[in-house]
Amino acid sequence: MSSQTWWYVSRSSGIVAWILLAVSVFWGVALSSRFLGKKPKPNWMLDLHRYLGGLAVTFTLVHVAALIADGFVTITIVNVLVPFTGTFQTTAMAWGIVALYLLVAVELTSLFRKRLSKRLWRAIHYLSFPLFAAATVHLLLIGTDRTAIPLRVAVLVAAAVVCTATLARTIQADHQPTASTPP
């Protein structure tokens, strides 16, 4: 392998992981709202959301492994698991580490959803929003692609779409009748 292969793998897998995360968060918001209609959604729609989340985890793990394997900058397993332990862009790395932990929490609780109370699962699943924010900050603060105009435009568009969908979902939830309120 060339000396830059791991760097390219790390860059591309990190960007792909972020895109998958953005699409998964948007799809989750769409599923929990009336964007896709009021009727119960087909199983494949929830399966797609789960698949996108699983792929985001997979590409994140490839991203982290490639960073450790790359010899240009010394990044150890401790540096990718404990914030502020390395010497390479510590603040930007810390955002990524926080995002990693939130991603693992959301994914694990999704896998064990049937064993958790709905309230606990939902509370942890809401961490998807700070996860998306932390991953976005990480993406914009670190790496050679962070200044590329196409990437910045894509981040701006994706963040606007996720925020707009979330705001619409929140407004929709505020206007839904409760059990004690007549429809």
C-alpha positions as a Markdown table, in Angstrom:
| # | Residue | x | y | z |
|---|---|---|---|---|
| 1 | Met | 0.0 | 0.0 | 0.0 |
| 2 | Ser | 1.1 | 3.5 | -0.7 |
| 3 | Ser | 2.0 | 5.7 | 2.3 |
| 4 | Gln | -1.2 | 7.7 | 1.8 |
| 5 | Thr | -3.7 | 4.9 | 1.4 |
| 6 | Trp | -4.7 | 4.9 | 5.1 |
| 7 | Trp | -5.1 | 8.7 | 5.0 |
| 8 | Tyr | -7.4 | 8.4 | 2.0 |
| 9 | Val | -9.4 | 5.6 | 3.6 |
| 10 | Ser | -9.7 | 7.7 | 6.8 |
| 11 | Arg | -10.9 | 10.8 | 4.9 |
| 12 | Ser | -13.3 | 9.0 | 2.7 |
| 13 | Ser | -14.8 | 6.7 | 5.4 |
| 14 | Gly | -15.2 | 9.7 | 7.8 |
| 15 | Ile | -17.1 | 11.7 | 5.1 |
| 16 | Val | -19.2 | 8.6 | 4.2 |
| 17 | Ala | -20.0 | 8.0 | 7.9 |
| 18 | Trp | -21.1 | 11.6 | 8.3 |
| 19 | Ile | -23.4 | 11.4 | 5.2 |
| 20 | Leu | -24.9 | 8.1 | 6.4 |
| 21 | Leu | -25.5 | 9.7 | 9.8 |
| 22 | Ala | -27.2 | 12.8 | 8.3 |
| 23 | Val | -29.5 | 10.6 | 6.2 |
| 24 | Ser | -30.2 | 8.3 | 9.1 |
| 25 | Val | -31.2 | 11.2 | 11.4 |
| 26 | Phe | -33.3 | 12.8 | 8.7 |
| 27 | Trp | -35.0 | 9.4 | 7.9 |
| 28 | Gly | -35.6 | 8.9 | 11.6 |
| 29 | Val | -37.3 | 12.3 | 11.9 |
| 30 | Ala | -39.3 | 11.6 | 8.8 |
| 31 | Leu | -40.5 | 8.2 | 10.2 |
| 32 | Ser | -41.5 | 9.7 | 13.5 |
| 33 | Ser | -43.5 | 12.5 | 11.8 |
| 34 | Arg | -46.3 | 12.8 | 9.3 |
| 35 | Phe | -43.9 | 13.7 | 6.5 |
| 36 | Leu | -44.5 | 10.3 | 5.0 |
| 37 | Gly | -48.3 | 10.1 | 5.7 |
| 38 | Lys | -50.3 | 9.2 | 8.8 |
| 39 | Lys | -50.7 | 5.5 | 8.0 |
| 40 | Pro | -48.4 | 3.0 | 9.6 |
| 41 | Lys | -45.1 | 2.9 | 7.7 |
| 42 | Pro | -44.1 | -0.3 | 6.0 |
| 43 | Asn | -41.4 | -2.3 | 7.8 |
| 44 | Trp | -38.8 | -1.6 | 5.1 |
| 45 | Met | -38.8 | 2.1 | 6.1 |
| 46 | Leu | -37.7 | 1.3 | 9.6 |
| 47 | Asp | -35.3 | -1.3 | 8.3 |
| 48 | Leu | -33.8 | 1.3 | 6.1 |
| 49 | His | -33.3 | 3.7 | 9.1 |
| 50 | Arg | -31.7 | 0.9 | 11.0 |
| 51 | Tyr | -29.5 | -0.1 | 8.1 |
| 52 | Leu | -28.3 | 3.5 | 7.6 |
| 53 | Gly | -27.4 | 3.7 | 11.3 |
| 54 | Gly | -25.5 | 0.4 | 11.2 |
| 55 | Leu | -23.6 | 1.6 | 8.1 |
| 56 | Ala | -22.7 | 4.8 | 9.8 |
| 57 | Val | -21.2 | 2.8 | 12.7 |
| 58 | Thr | -19.3 | 0.6 | 10.3 |
| 59 | Phe | -17.8 | 3.5 | 8.4 |
| 60 | Thr | -17.0 | 5.2 | 11.6 |
| 61 | Leu | -15.1 | 2.2 | 12.8 |
| 62 | Val | -13.2 | 2.1 | 9.4 |
| 63 | His | -12.5 | 5.8 | 9.9 |
| 64 | Val | -11.0 | 5.2 | 13.4 |
| 65 | Ala | -9.0 | 2.1 | 12.4 |
| 66 | Ala | -7.6 | 3.9 | 9.4 |
| 67 | Leu | -6.5 | 6.8 | 11.6 |
| 68 | Ile | -4.7 | 4.4 | 13.9 |
| 69 | Ala | -3.1 | 2.6 | 10.9 |
| 70 | Asp | -1.9 | 5.7 | 9.2 |
| 71 | Gly | 1.7 | 6.5 | 10.1 |
| 72 | Phe | 1.8 | 10.2 | 9.1 |
| 73 | Val | 0.2 | 11.4 | 12.4 |
| 74 | Thr | 0.6 | 9.3 | 15.5 |
| 75 | Ile | -2.9 | 8.5 | 16.8 |
| 76 | Thr | -3.3 | 5.7 | 19.2 |
| 77 | Ile | -6.3 | 3.8 | 20.4 |
| 78 | Val | -6.2 | 5.9 | 23.6 |
| 79 | Asn | -6.3 | 9.1 | 21.5 |
| 80 | Val | -9.5 | 8.0 | 19.8 |
| 81 | Leu | -11.2 | 6.8 | 23.0 |
| 82 | Val | -10.2 | 9.5 | 25.5 |
| 83 | Pro | -10.6 | 13.2 | 24.6 |
| 84 | Phe | -7.5 | 15.5 | 24.9 |
| 85 | Thr | -5.0 | 12.7 | 25.2 |
| 86 | Gly | -3.3 | 13.2 | 21.9 |
| 87 | Thr | -1.3 | 16.0 | 20.3 |
| 88 | Phe | -3.1 | 16.2 | 17.0 |
| 89 | Gln | -5.9 | 18.8 | 16.9 |
| 90 | Thr | -7.2 | 17.8 | 20.3 |
| 91 | Thr | -10.3 | 19.9 | 20.3 |
| 92 | Ala | -11.5 | 18.7 | 16.9 |
| 93 | Met | -10.6 | 15.1 | 17.9 |
| 94 | Ala | -12.6 | 15.5 | 21.2 |
| 95 | Trp | -15.7 | 16.4 | 19.1 |
| 96 | Gly | -15.2 | 13.2 | 17.2 |
| 97 | Ile | -14.8 | 11.2 | 20.3 |
| 98 | Val | -18.0 | 12.6 | 21.8 |
| 99 | Ala | -19.8 | 11.8 | 18.6 |
| 100 | Leu | -18.4 | 8.2 | 18.6 |
| 101 | Tyr | -19.7 | 7.6 | 22.1 |
| 102 | Leu | -23.1 | 9.0 | 21.3 |
| 103 | Leu | -23.2 | 6.9 | 18.1 |
| 104 | Val | -22.4 | 3.8 | 20.1 |
| 105 | Ala | -25.1 | 4.6 | 22.7 |
| 106 | Val | -27.8 | 5.2 | 20.1 |
| 107 | Glu | -26.9 | 2.1 | 18.1 |
| 108 | Leu | -26.6 | -0.2 | 21.1 |
| 109 | Thr | -30.0 | 0.9 | 22.5 |
| 110 | Ser | -31.5 | 0.5 | 19.0 |
| 111 | Leu | -30.2 | -3.1 | 18.9 |
| 112 | Phe | -31.7 | -3.8 | 22.3 |
| 113 | Arg | -34.8 | -1.8 | 21.9 |
| 114 | Lys | -37.2 | -4.6 | 22.8 |
| 115 | Arg | -35.4 | -5.1 | 26.1 |
| 116 | Leu | -35.6 | -1.4 | 27.1 |
| 117 | Ser | -38.5 | 0.6 | 28.2 |
| 118 | Lys | -39.9 | 2.9 | 25.5 |
| 119 | Arg | -39.1 | 5.9 | 27.7 |
| 120 | Leu | -35.4 | 5.0 | 28.1 |
| 121 | Trp | -35.0 | 4.0 | 24.5 |
| 122 | Arg | -36.5 | 7.3 | 23.4 |
| 123 | Ala | -34.4 | 9.4 | 25.8 |
| 124 | Ile | -31.2 | 7.8 | 24.5 |
| 125 | His | -32.3 | 7.9 | 20.9 |
| 126 | Tyr | -32.8 | 11.7 | 21.2 |
| 127 | Leu | -29.0 | 11.8 | 21.6 |
| 128 | Ser | -29.0 | 11.5 | 17.8 |
| 129 | Phe | -29.4 | 15.2 | 17.6 |
| 130 | Pro | -26.3 | 16.2 | 19.7 |
| 131 | Leu | -24.5 | 13.3 | 17.9 |
| 132 | Phe | -25.2 | 14.8 | 14.5 |
| 133 | Ala | -24.1 | 18.2 | 15.9 |
| 134 | Ala | -20.9 | 16.9 | 17.4 |
| 135 | Ala | -20.1 | 14.9 | 14.2 |
| 136 | Thr | -20.7 | 18.0 | 12.1 |
| 137 | Val | -18.4 | 20.1 | 14.3 |
| 138 | His | -15.7 | 17.4 | 14.1 |
| 139 | Leu | -16.0 | 17.3 | 10.3 |
| 140 | Leu | -15.7 | 21.0 | 10.0 |
| 141 | Leu | -12.7 | 21.4 | 12.3 |
| 142 | Ile | -10.4 | 18.6 | 11.2 |
| 143 | Gly | -9.0 | 17.0 | 8.1 |
| 144 | Thr | -7.8 | 18.3 | 4.8 |
| 145 | Asp | -11.3 | 18.3 | 3.3 |
| 146 | Arg | -12.8 | 20.7 | 5.8 |
| 147 | Thr | -12.0 | 23.8 | 3.7 |
| 148 | Ala | -13.3 | 22.3 | 0.4 |
| 149 | Ile | -16.3 | 24.4 | -0.8 |
| 150 | Pro | -18.3 | 21.3 | -2.1 |
| 151 | Leu | -18.0 | 19.7 | 1.3 |
| 152 | Arg | -19.0 | 22.9 | 3.2 |
| 153 | Val | -22.0 | 23.4 | 0.9 |
| 154 | Ala | -23.1 | 19.7 | 1.4 |
| 155 | Val | -22.7 | 20.1 | 5.2 |
| 156 | Leu | -24.7 | 23.3 | 5.1 |
| 157 | Val | -27.5 | 21.8 | 3.0 |
| 158 | Ala | -27.6 | 18.6 | 5.0 |
| 159 | Ala | -27.6 | 20.5 | 8.3 |
| 160 | Ala | -30.4 | 22.8 | 7.1 |
| 161 | Val | -32.5 | 19.8 | 6.0 |
| 162 | Val | -32.1 | 18.0 | 9.3 |
| 163 | Cys | -32.7 | 21.1 | 11.3 |
| 164 | Thr | -35.8 | 22.0 | 9.2 |
| 165 | Ala | -37.2 | 18.5 | 9.5 |
| 166 | Thr | -36.6 | 18.5 | 13.2 |
| 167 | Leu | -38.2 | 21.9 | 13.7 |
| 168 | Ala | -41.2 | 20.8 | 11.7 |
| 169 | Arg | -41.4 | 17.5 | 13.7 |
| 170 | Thr | -41.2 | 19.5 | 16.9 |
| 171 | Ile | -44.0 | 21.9 | 15.9 |
| 172 | Gln | -46.1 | 19.0 | 14.7 |
| 173 | Ala | -45.7 | 17.3 | 18.1 |
| 174 | Asp | -46.7 | 20.5 | 19.9 |
| 175 | His | -49.9 | 20.6 | 17.9 |
| 176 | Gln | -51.0 | 17.0 | 18.3 |
| 177 | Pro | -54.0 | 16.5 | 20.6 |
| 178 | Thr | -53.3 | 14.7 | 23.9 |
| 179 | Ala | -55.5 | 12.1 | 25.5 |
| 180 | Ser | -57.1 | 14.8 | 27.7 |
| 181 | Thr | -57.7 | 17.2 | 24.9 |
| 182 | Pro | -60.5 | 16.6 | 22.5 |
| 183 | Pro | -59.4 | 16.3 | 18.9 |
